Amino acid sequence: MTATTVRPMREEDWPAVRSIYQEGIDTGHATFEAEAPDWDGFDRSRMARHRFVAETVDGTILGWAAVSPASARPAYSGVVEHSVYVAADARGRGVGAALLRALTDSTEADGIWTLQASIFPENEASLKLHLTAGYTIIGRRRRIARMTHGPLAGQWRDTVLIERRSEAT
């Protein structure tokens, strides 16, 4: 594995982050989104304290992770939905695990008690990564939404709902 460092995401990281995001979108197995947003849209929708990139010594960004509030209701202030994306040429090298550790550490330090995500069942690598990191499968949401783009446009898709409860709360 190439040595990587996980650090807070900065606005100047956006071109590389957006490229990795779009690469994931283009697989058809990462998200229902059709295209990566612009920086302003990303910045508004993700919590600034919990956005990270993994980079090599030479500054190449290999992946990113971020969280969004799961609900605007105060009772759910400690529940977030997270995203983790790793560049295709960096997969299988521990980048996703390092990013998940950074999210766990930062969110627990901030009093967040649940990290959740919805993953397409076909994305076996992501499911394995999360289960290894202590996430639990809550259930399968059958035909939860339709794809709007790519070769699967119009097809209903299932997602697997996963969560990790904080051990600190």
C-alpha positions as CSV (number, residue, x, y, z in Angstrom):
1,M,0.0,0.0,0.0
2,T,1.2,3.5,-0.8
3,A,1.5,5.7,2.3
4,T,-1.6,7.8,2.7
5,T,-2.6,10.6,5.0
6,V,-6.1,11.4,5.9
7,R,-6.8,15.1,6.5
8,P,-9.7,17.5,6.5
9,M,-11.0,18.4,3.0
10,R,-10.3,21.8,1.7
11,E,-12.1,23.7,-1.1
12,E,-9.0,23.4,-3.3
13,D,-9.4,19.6,-3.2
14,W,-12.7,19.9,-5.0
15,P,-11.5,19.1,-8.5
16,A,-10.0,15.8,-7.4
17,V,-12.9,15.0,-5.1
18,R,-15.5,15.8,-7.8
19,S,-13.6,13.6,-10.2
20,I,-13.6,10.6,-7.8
21,Y,-17.3,11.3,-7.0
22,Q,-18.2,11.3,-10.7
23,E,-16.1,8.2,-11.3
24,G,-18.2,6.4,-8.6
25,I,-21.5,7.8,-10.1
26,D,-20.5,6.5,-13.5
27,T,-20.2,2.9,-12.2
28,G,-24.0,2.9,-11.6
29,H,-23.5,1.2,-8.2
30,A,-22.5,4.2,-6.0
31,T,-25.5,6.5,-5.8
32,F,-28.8,7.6,-7.4
33,E,-27.2,10.9,-8.2
34,A,-26.7,11.6,-12.0
35,E,-23.7,13.9,-11.6
36,A,-21.5,15.3,-9.0
37,P,-22.6,18.7,-7.8
38,D,-20.6,21.9,-8.0
39,W,-18.5,23.0,-4.9
40,D,-21.3,25.2,-3.5
41,G,-23.8,22.4,-3.6
42,F,-21.4,20.0,-2.0
43,D,-20.4,22.5,0.6
44,R,-24.0,23.3,1.6
45,S,-25.0,19.7,1.9
46,R,-22.0,18.2,3.8
47,M,-21.0,19.0,7.4
48,A,-17.7,20.9,7.2
49,R,-16.2,19.4,10.4
50,H,-16.6,15.9,9.0
51,R,-15.2,16.0,5.5
52,F,-11.9,14.2,4.7
53,V,-9.6,13.3,1.9
54,A,-6.9,10.6,1.7
55,E,-3.8,11.6,-0.1
56,T,-0.4,10.3,-1.0
57,V,2.8,12.0,0.0
58,D,2.9,13.8,-3.3
59,G,-0.6,15.2,-2.8
60,T,-2.6,12.9,-5.0
61,I,-6.1,12.5,-3.6
62,L,-7.1,8.9,-3.5
63,G,-10.6,9.2,-1.9
64,W,-12.9,11.2,0.2
65,A,-15.5,10.9,2.9
66,A,-18.2,13.3,4.2
67,V,-21.4,13.3,6.2
68,S,-24.8,15.0,5.9
69,P,-27.4,15.5,8.5
70,A,-30.0,12.6,8.3
71,S,-32.8,15.0,9.5
72,A,-33.3,18.6,10.3
73,R,-35.3,17.6,13.4
74,P,-33.4,18.2,16.7
75,A,-34.1,14.7,18.0
76,Y,-31.9,13.3,15.2
77,S,-29.0,15.8,15.6
78,G,-26.7,12.9,16.3
79,V,-27.6,10.9,13.2
80,V,-25.7,11.5,9.9
81,E,-25.6,9.8,6.5
82,H,-22.1,9.3,5.2
83,S,-20.4,8.8,1.8
84,V,-17.1,7.3,1.1
85,Y,-15.6,7.3,-2.4
86,V,-12.2,5.8,-3.4
87,A,-10.6,6.3,-6.8
88,A,-10.7,3.2,-8.9
89,D,-6.9,2.8,-9.0
90,A,-6.7,3.1,-5.2
91,R,-9.3,0.5,-4.3
92,G,-8.3,-2.4,-2.2
93,R,-5.4,-0.5,-0.6
94,G,-6.9,0.5,2.8
95,V,-8.0,4.0,1.7
96,G,-11.7,3.4,2.4
97,A,-10.9,1.9,5.9
98,A,-8.7,4.9,6.7
99,L,-11.5,7.4,5.7
100,L,-14.1,5.5,7.7
101,R,-11.8,5.6,10.8
102,A,-11.4,9.4,10.4
103,L,-15.2,9.8,10.1
104,T,-15.8,7.6,13.2
105,D,-13.2,9.6,15.2
106,S,-14.5,13.0,14.2
107,T,-18.2,12.3,14.5
108,E,-17.8,10.6,17.9
109,A,-15.8,13.5,19.2
110,D,-18.7,15.7,18.1
111,G,-21.3,13.7,19.9
112,I,-22.8,12.0,16.8
113,W,-24.1,8.6,17.8
114,T,-25.1,7.0,14.4
115,L,-23.5,6.9,11.0
116,Q,-25.7,5.5,8.4
117,A,-25.6,4.8,4.7
118,S,-27.6,3.1,1.9
119,I,-25.5,0.9,-0.4
120,F,-26.5,-0.8,-3.5
121,P,-26.3,-4.6,-2.9
122,E,-24.2,-5.0,-6.0
123,N,-21.5,-2.8,-4.4
124,E,-20.1,-5.8,-2.5
125,A,-16.7,-4.1,-1.9
126,S,-18.4,-1.3,0.0
127,L,-20.6,-3.6,2.0
128,K,-17.6,-5.7,3.0
129,L,-15.6,-2.5,3.9
130,H,-18.4,-1.3,6.2
131,L,-19.1,-4.6,7.8
132,T,-15.4,-5.0,8.6
133,A,-15.5,-1.5,10.1
134,G,-18.2,-2.4,12.6
135,Y,-21.3,-1.4,10.6
136,T,-24.5,-3.5,10.9
137,I,-27.0,-4.3,8.2
138,I,-30.4,-2.9,9.2
139,G,-32.3,-4.2,6.3
140,R,-32.9,-4.1,2.5
141,R,-35.0,-1.4,1.0
142,R,-36.6,-3.0,-2.0
143,R,-37.3,-1.0,-5.1
144,I,-36.6,2.2,-3.0
145,A,-36.0,4.4,-6.1
146,R,-35.3,4.4,-9.8
147,M,-32.1,5.2,-11.6
148,T,-32.3,8.4,-13.6
149,H,-29.1,8.1,-15.6
150,G,-26.8,5.7,-17.3
151,P,-27.5,2.2,-18.6
152,L,-29.8,1.5,-15.7
153,A,-32.0,4.6,-16.2
154,G,-35.6,3.8,-15.3
155,Q,-34.7,0.6,-13.3
156,W,-35.9,0.3,-9.8
157,R,-33.0,-0.4,-7.4
158,D,-32.7,-1.9,-3.9
159,T,-30.4,-0.5,-1.2
160,V,-29.0,-2.0,1.9
161,L,-29.4,0.2,4.9
162,I,-26.4,0.0,7.2
163,E,-25.4,1.8,10.4
164,R,-22.7,2.1,13.0
165,R,-23.7,3.2,16.5
166,S,-21.1,5.1,18.5
167,E,-19.5,3.2,21.4
168,A,-18.9,6.6,23.1
169,T,-22.6,7.4,23.7
